[in-house]
Amino acid sequence: MDVAYVEGANFYHTLAKRTPGSLAALVLITGALEADGLEDIRPYLDEAIRTLENGGLLFVQGRLDILPEIGVYLDLSLVFKYWFAIQSTMTHPTSGLPTVHGAALLFVKGDGAYQLNRVRFPHANCAFCGKTLKDWGGKSHLMHPDGYAISDVWKDLPPADNYHCLSEAALDTILKMIPAAESSAANDPDQAQNYVPAEDRILVGPSEGIFTAAGSVAEPSVQYRLPDLEIKRQPLPQTPKGEEDLWNVVHQGDALTILKRYPDESIDLAFADPPYNLDKGYTAYDDELSRESYLAWCNAWLDEYVRVLKPTGSLFILNLPHWTMYHAAYLNQRLHFQNWIVWDALSEPRGKIMPAHYGLLFYTKSEKGFTFNYDRAGQIVPVRYCLRSGCIRQRQQTGGDESEPLTDIWTDIHRIKHRRDRDYHPCQLPDALMERIILLTTNEGDIVLDALAGTGTTVVVAARLRRRYVAVDIDEKYTSMIRQKISQLHLHGSIQREMVKRPRAKYRKKDLQLELREMTMRLGRLPTQNEVAQMSRYGLQAFLETFPSWGKALKAAKIEVRNGN
């Protein structure tokens, strides 16, 4: 199946001529359209929705000042699947973090099944020690020789302008995901077709938006701006008499009710990590609301966050990309956008694309002049270096322990994996994430608010960093836990967690997986459970007890089959 590349001048006309349901996939490069907002792009989106077949794929590239609104509009008619964050040429906006975040969305038409090809990027190696950047921790036998399956954060493509264009490498990756599409992007974009034959069911356009100029520097990415609004700088409000109990306090109750007690412009940093509406196991909150109910609830407390934020203050909100689009579209009219930070925190692999991306929105009350301590937290370990302790030690000894600027893609902070570091909560955040946010946007003595506090990571870190805090949570169990943690912090200087000993496993997973690999090589195919029962020195029961599924047990053996060994 051929891919047709269509010039911008003919792109809308080409779409309008198509019969309904005649396209298997469309790659729409909105950054190359002459568009100032959603209204200019909506006709293209409407035609895309009309012409896609059931299960058809719509990839939409765009600038961050427009893309959230595009996503919200498409979500009314299509099914959102992924926000792909594409690491791009670094640009330096006038405020906020340097940006490397280019983006493309994937939507699917219909409620039925859809198909994607699995795509792999080559394994990257540490620039110092030469080992793979990912420390496999004794599981290198599971490392696929063709590379790692891509997630929704693409960090290993050549840097290019993916803000106003779509790089050839990024487009090539997209086309590889589309079943039956050409594997090489834009064989000759200069020969873009004005007319698309009926048999061409994959369109890319406008073709002028395919970035091929090597070494070109991207233009500064556009910032959200409130039209015709100037925020007057006023002296920061003092704590009124009789309201001293508003600070350094943990409230148990409804966030909206409690937030209304707080004065206008009284908070320096407002942070929220709301429930993700995924039916998680909260004890005092319904995590399975309708889209309308969930967003109405979020918008209500966001309005209160905007109200209580100081002119020098910052707002951060963390959510899955699907909901982050809606938050950005809503806050776009109320605050000044600084960054959509991509927190690359790879979760449990599932499907053809591994979801790794949490959206962390950074907004401020004022366009400029807000508290921003980039000098305190603006340097990180380069992503080209691994995090193995031995490699770090050698780099320090040889003077090779360099740093690089912190941007809006964060790869160096990981989710909490070990039970010894975790409280009983469905979505606990790591201390390092909150420490970076608090150091970036507050000073000692400033006030940090988290009205959906959970187990209190935000306010505990704030207290440790000598900030004042306000915590709110509806669950009495969590608020009691927060108070206990803060008491421990004052008494011991740290949080005391009870150590939980893990039972020693009867068998090493690696030994069992390697034995299955040996059987596969001998048989020339994957062994059946009956064959394992007959051939294994451990016995079939060892595999059934050690692995959650038979497919997990066969993971290493499947690599041999794919390689034809």
Helices and strands as residue ranges (DSSP letters): E 3-5, H 8-17, E 23-29, G 30-32, H 38-51, E 52-61, H 67-74, E 79-91, E 99-108, E 120-121, G 140-142, E 148-149, E 153-154, E 166-167, H 168-177, G 189-191, E 202-205, G 207-209, E 210-211, G 244-246, E 249-252, H 255-259, E 267-272, H 291-308, E 309-319, H 321-331, E 336-344, E 357-364, H 374-377, E 379-380, H 389-398, E 404-405, E 409-410, G 419-421, H 431-441, E 447-450, H 457-464, E 468-473, H 476-492, H 509-523, H 529-535, H 540-546, H 550-553, H 555-562
